[in-house]
């Protein structure tokens, strides 16, 4: 996808598939939700990762997205607000393997905002960036 188009789509709530994310010594593809808008010159962006392991749906810091509520992701998925990371903007915007999936519907973003209040061990400045 063209870099200029990705920059235009890189808004809070945008869902991307990252082909290579390292977790506990393993590298795998992961879906993530952009937690802040990209603006020209932004070097780092905060994302929250998702999982299909819905047994964690009881956690107040997670948001369950039901199957078919987001085109491009099959099955139920869980946005884990505790599982956030700050990434280089280039990782999302310049890597041709990174795929824009869609925009999370506003009702889900409202639930994400609520779930963010339950995230532990996050500094105030980062939380403010995530809340937009």
NUDO-691530 format. One record per residue (C-alpha): x, y, z; residue in three letters. Coordinates in pm, whole numbers, plus 50000, padded with zeros to 5 digits. Layout:
# residues N
XYZALA...
END
This chain:
# residues 132
500005000050000UNK501305034149913UNK502935052550204UNK500845084250155UNK497615064050170UNK498755046050485UNK499565079550647UNK496055091550565UNK494535059750713UNK496735060351024UNK494155074351264UNK493175063651613UNK491165031551583UNK492795020051258UNK493504982851257UNK496674970051094UNK498254935951050UNK501964936451128UNK503784906750971UNK506644905251221UNK506244913151590UNK508534898251852UNK506874884252165UNK508844865252426UNK511474853952178UNK508974844651907UNK508264864551594UNK504774862851448UNK502164883151268UNK499824903351491UNK496814925951449UNK496934958951632UNK494774989551689UNK496385023451646UNK495855043051967UNK496695077651835UNK496545097251511UNK499585099651289UNK500625135151207UNK503535145850987UNK506765142351176UNK505465117151431UNK508285092751498UNK506555067951730UNK502995054851749UNK501225035552024UNK499345003851933UNK497314978752132UNK497594942752016UNK494754918351968UNK494414881252030UNK491984853751939UNK492394839952294UNK489004852352412UNK489264835352752UNK490794868452867UNK487594887352780UNK486744889753151UNK489654913853204UNK488384949553237UNK491354961653032UNK490234941052730UNK487514946352469UNK485864917552285UNK485174924251917UNK482674899451784UNK483084880351462UNK482084900351152UNK482124933851338UNK485454941451174UNK486024931650813UNK489364914650760UNK489524895951092UNK487764862551109UNK486324851351440UNK486044869051771UNK489094889251868UNK490134906252188UNK491784940452205UNK494174938152497UNK494814973452617UNK497374959852866UNK499304946352568UNK500384979352417UNK503624990052261UNK505165021252116UNK506505014451766UNK508445034251512UNK505935050951278UNK508055037850988UNK507295002251098UNK503625008051019UNK503795033550740UNK506755022950525UNK506734984850539UNK504794972650234UNK503974940250418UNK501944959050682UNK498274956950585UNK495534981850672UNK492524960850780UNK489934987350860UNK488685011951115UNK487315000351449UNK483685011951482UNK483095041251724UNK481135019751972UNK484184997452013UNK486535027152050UNK484315040152332UNK484745006252502UNK488515008052443UNK488555042352612UNK486835027152915UNK489204997152917UNK492225020252914UNK491295032353263UNK492064997153390UNK495554994153237UNK498164990153509UNK501675003953504UNK501135030453239UNK502415065753280UNK500015094853258UNK501555109852942UNK501185077052752UNK497605072552873UNK496715107652757UNK498185099952413UNK496145067752396UNK492905084952493UNK493365109552208UNK
END
